[in-house]
Amino acid sequence: MENTVAQRRVQHGWSQWTLADRLGVSRQSVISIERGRYSPSLPLAFKLAQLFECRIEDLFTPEPWQPQRR
């Protein structure tokens, strides 16, 4: 899943530490989210959207859905 968390964080002038503190998570969690290695829980995604004053869909872009073949 792609995201714009890092870009929005930088636009706000926040460090990874600052964002982690505001979210109540570790800096490592912020790094993992920004690099796309970790998809946040729904409550955390809502917190991110609230902090950045946007919709979750504005932060995260899922990979195109592919139906499974049987």
Secondary structure, 3 states (H helix, E strand, C coil): CEECHHHHHHHCCCCHHHHHHHHCCCHHHHHHHHCCCCCCCHHHHHHHHHHCCCCHHHHEECCCCCCCCC
